[in-house]
Amino acid sequence: MISSQSSQSLPLVTPEISVLDFQITQDGIQTDDIESDRPWHVQIRYQVNMRLPDFRIGVFVISSISGVTSRSLTTDWNHGLDDALPGTYLATLEVTEFLLMNGKYDILLHASSYGICDYLDRFKISLSIECRLPMSFNERHQSETFDSHVLIRRPWTVIQTDTISR
């Protein structure tokens, strides 16, 4: 089992930002073992120590095999969050169920002011998780291995458009 502890001891204090807590939970419990048939959460508790223009905080999802699989930052969908004022914040991301395939992933914390400064780059704060697919996925061929990371959770629609008589 891989560790759910951050690779960097927290709290981490810089002049611009302090990372107070960084964790992954599923069903309200801190974990590093993700059952992919249920959503899970990334929580970042941080303090902004001075006004930070164009600020964003979030995570990069990194596969142990092929590098960055995805990323999510607070301002990706809400640009109103990009002018951070001094204070303490809790940012929570819900990661949808059936997103990642079996495997080990690092969840790398990122905080920057776009085009100005990457506040955490030198610290490499990350959590490791292991995702497991539900038993219902590919149940007729469960020993099959995959070289992919994203699970498409929509079934195919197959209709017969013609018949062939024999």
N, C-alpha and C positions, 0 to 999 in steps of 0.2 A: 504494500500500500504506500502511496506517496503522501507526503506531508501536506497538511492544510495550513501549516504555519508559513508566514511570509518569509521570503528569502532575506529580508532586511528587518532588523528589529524595529519595532514601533513603540512609541511615537518617533517620527523622523521630523526634525525641525530644520527648515531652511529660512532665510530671511523673508522669502515671499509666501511660502506655504508650509503648513505642518500637516503631515499625514498622521492622523490619530489612530485609525483602525481601518483594516482592509480585510474583508472576509467573504467567503462564499457559503451560502446556506441553501438548503432544500428542505421543504416542509418545516421551516423555522429552526432548523438545526444546522450548526456550522459543520461543514463536511468537505471532503476532497473526493468523495465517491458519488458520482452523479448518475442517477437512474434517468435515462433520457426520455422516458415516457411521462415525466412530470417537469414543470418549469422549475428553474432554480434562480437564485438571486446573487448579484454581486453588490456588496455594500462598501462604500467608501465614506469614512467620516474624516473630515479635514477642516483645517482652519486657514482662512486667507488672512495674511498678516498685513497686507497693504492693498490698495486698489490695484487690480490686475486687468488691464484692457485685453479684449479678445481672448479671455481665459476659457479653457476647456479642460475637463478632467474625464477620464474614462479608462477603458481597457483595450488591449490588443489580445486576441485569442491566437495563440501560437501552437501549431501542431509540432509534436516531437519529430515528425518525419519531414514536413515540407515548408515550415516557416509560417508566416502570418496567414491565418485562415479568415479572420474577420477582425473588425474593430468596432467599438461603439464609444462615442464621446458625448458629453452632456449637451453640446451645442449642435450635434448632427441634425436634430429635429426641432430644437428650440433655440433659435439664435438670440432670444431675449435673455439667455443666461450668460452671455459672453462678456459682460462687464461685471467682474466679481468685486464686491465690496468687502472690507474687513468683517470677519465674523466666522462662526463655526457652522458647518454644513454637513448634511447627510445625503449622499447621492446613492440611489438604489436603482439597479437595472434588473428587470425581469427578463431572463433568457427563456425563450419559448421552448416548450417540450418538442421532442423529435427534431432537434436541430443538428447535433453533432453525432457522428458515427462513433463506434467503439474506438477507444484510444486514449492516449495521455496528451494533455494539453497544459500549457502554461498560460495563466491569465496575468498579463503584464500591465501594471498600473502606469498610466500616462497622465501628465499634467503639463500644460504649456500655455503660453500666450502666442497665438498663431503668428508665425513669422518673426517673433521677438525672442522668445526664450523657451527652452525645454527644461522645466524645473527639476525633473526627476531622472533624467537620462543617465546620469552618472551613478545612480543608486540601484537600478535594476530591481525594483520591488515587484515580486511576482508570487502567485500562488499556483500550485500544481493540482490538477484534477485528473480523474480518470472517469471517462464516460462509458456506460454500458447500455447496449440496446435492449429494448424489451424483448421478451421471448416470442412475441407475436411477429416480429420483423423477420422476414425471409425464413419462416419456420420450417419449411421443407428442406432447406439447405443451410442449416445453422453453422456448419463447419466451414462455410465459404468465407474467404478473407477478402477484404476490400482495400483499395488504395485511394480511398476518398475520405473526405472529412465532413461533408455536409449531407445530411439525410433529407431527402425530398419526401415529405409526408403526405403526398397526394397520390391516391391510386390512379392507375391508368384507366381510361375508359376504352373498352374494346367492343366494337359492334361489328357484326358480320354484315358486309355490304353486298355480298353475292354468294350464291351457292354453286358448287361444281358437282354435277351429277357424274357418277361413275358407272 
